[in-house]
């Protein structure tokens, strides 16, 4: 934006405009960091919601969603501390490299899809076990009429 300043009055107007802009931006920053929830949402805005663009995953580190980023750290650490606990350095390195590559397939969409399938499977078993009992309602009649 080129602002043409030709005299002192133009300079004073531009200084006033910039001071107003500074005040507006300060108010916006205070609102953005006003509560812990606002700070958390600001931090979470650094991580995109979905790692896919038109069905193709990108290769950069921050292109993954939050769950993908956590799996890049947690998956190799968990595998090396449990299954490959007494393995040598080369095996642990290979597991780390392979689990880094496998973490690209772990995303919020894949986890919610698997969770939905597991939930549907368990709901089938619980519905069969807890079938509703059929109760027959018998009307209660008075032994005599008062008319």
C-alpha positions in Angstrom: 0.0 0.0 0.0 1.7 3.2 -1.2 0.7 6.2 0.8 1.8 9.5 -0.8 2.9 11.9 1.9 3.4 15.4 0.5 3.2 17.6 3.5 3.1 17.7 7.3 -0.6 17.3 7.5 -0.5 14.0 5.5 2.2 12.8 7.8 0.1 13.5 10.9 -2.9 11.8 9.4 -0.8 8.7 8.6 0.6 8.6 12.1 -2.9 8.8 13.6 -4.1 6.0 11.3 -1.2 3.8 12.3 -1.8 4.5 16.0 -5.4 3.5 15.6 -4.3 0.3 13.8 -2.0 -0.5 16.6 -4.8 -0.1 19.2 -7.1 -2.3 17.2 -4.4 -5.0 16.9 -3.6 -4.8 20.6 -7.3 -5.4 21.4 -7.4 -8.4 19.0 -4.3 -9.9 20.6 -5.7 -9.5 24.2 -9.0 -11.1 23.1 -7.0 -14.0 21.5 -5.1 -14.7 24.8 -7.8 -13.8 27.3 -8.6 -17.2 28.7 -7.0 -20.7 28.8 -9.5 -21.9 26.2 -8.5 -19.1 23.9 -4.8 -19.9 24.3 -5.5 -23.6 23.6 -7.5 -22.9 20.5 -4.7 -20.6 19.3 -2.2 -23.3 19.8 -4.4 -25.9 18.1 -4.8 -23.6 15.1 -1.2 -24.4 14.3 -2.1 -27.9 13.4 -4.5 -28.4 10.4 -7.6 -30.5 10.8 -7.0 -33.0 8.0 -3.7 -34.0 6.4 -5.2 -34.8 3.0 -5.7 -32.4 0.1 -7.9 -33.9 -2.7 -7.1 -37.4 -1.3 -3.3 -37.0 -1.5 -1.3 -36.7 1.6 1.5 -34.2 1.6 5.0 -35.0 3.0 5.8 -32.1 5.3 5.9 -32.6 9.1 3.3 -30.0 10.0 0.9 -31.1 7.2 -0.5 -33.9 9.5 -3.2 -33.4 12.0 -2.6 -33.5 15.8 -3.1 -37.3 16.1 -0.7 -37.9 13.3 2.0 -35.7 15.0 1.6 -37.5 18.3 1.8 -40.9 16.6 5.1 -39.9 15.0 6.6 -39.7 18.5 4.5 -42.2 20.4 4.5 -45.1 17.9 8.3 -45.7 17.8 8.7 -45.0 21.5 6.0 -47.5 22.4 7.3 -50.2 20.0 10.9 -49.8 21.2 9.9 -49.9 24.9 7.6 -52.9 24.6 8.0 -55.3 21.7 11.6 -54.5 20.8 12.8 -53.9 24.3 15.9 -56.1 24.2 16.8 -55.5 20.5 20.0 -54.0 19.3 20.5 -50.5 17.9 20.0 -51.4 14.3 16.6 -53.1 14.9 15.4 -50.1 17.0 16.5 -47.7 14.3 14.7 -49.7 11.6 11.6 -49.8 13.8 11.8 -46.0 14.3 12.1 -45.4 10.5 9.3 -47.8 9.6 7.0 -46.4 12.3 7.6 -42.9 11.1 6.5 -43.9 7.7 3.5 -45.8 9.1 2.4 -42.7 11.2 1.4 -41.0 7.9 -1.5 -43.4 7.7 -2.7 -42.6 11.2 -5.0 -39.6 11.2 -8.2 -38.5 12.9 -10.2 -39.7 10.0 -8.8 -43.3 10.2 -9.0 -43.5 13.9 -12.6 -42.4 14.0 -13.4 -44.8 11.2 -11.9 -47.7 13.1 -13.6 -46.5 16.3 -17.0 -46.4 14.5 -16.5 -50.0 13.2 -15.6 -51.3 16.6 -18.5 -49.5 18.2 -20.9 -50.9 15.6 -19.5 -54.4 16.2 -19.9 -54.2 20.0 -23.4 -52.7 19.6 -24.4 -55.8 17.6 -23.3 -58.1 20.4 -25.0 -56.0 23.1 -28.3 -55.8 21.2 -28.4 -59.6 20.9 -27.7 -60.1 24.6 -30.2 -57.5 25.8 -33.2 -58.3 23.6 -36.3 -56.7 25.0 -38.7 -58.9 26.8 -42.3 -59.0 25.6 -44.7 -58.2 28.4 -48.4 -58.7 28.0 -50.6 -56.2 29.8 -53.7 -57.7 31.4 -56.4 -55.2 32.0 -57.6 -55.0 35.6 -61.4 -55.2 35.9 -63.4 -54.4 38.9 -65.3 -57.4 40.4 -68.6 -55.5 40.3 -70.1 -52.4 38.8 -71.4 -49.7 41.1 -74.4 -48.7 38.9 
